[in-house]
């Protein structure tokens, strides 16, 4: 049972890192966001 929690934690961490990285890259490429940031 413990290994399942370990795998779930690792999986959610990887998914969160990938989604956050992808979102950050998308926002940096978006010219509207660049204008909004000044």
N, C-alpha and C positions, 0 to 999 in steps of 0.2 A: 504493500500500500504506500509506503514511503517513497518508493521510486516513482510512483505515478505523480505525487505532488512535486517531486523534484523536476520531472520532465515537463509538467504543466507550467511550473514557474519559469523554467528555462525557455520554453516555447513562447510564453506570453512576453518575456523580456525581449526575445528576438523579434517577435512581431511588432512590439511597441517601438523598438529601435528602428526597424525598417520603415514603419509607417511614419514615425517622426522625421526620419532622414528624408524620406520621399516628399513629405509635406514641406519641409524646409527648402528642399531643392526646387519644388514647384513655386513656392512663394518668392524665392530669389529670382526665378526666371520671369515672374509675372510683372510686366511693366506698370500695371495699375498699382501694384503693391509698392513698387519702387517710388512712384510718384507720391503715394500716400505717406511713405516714410520720409519724404522730403529729399 
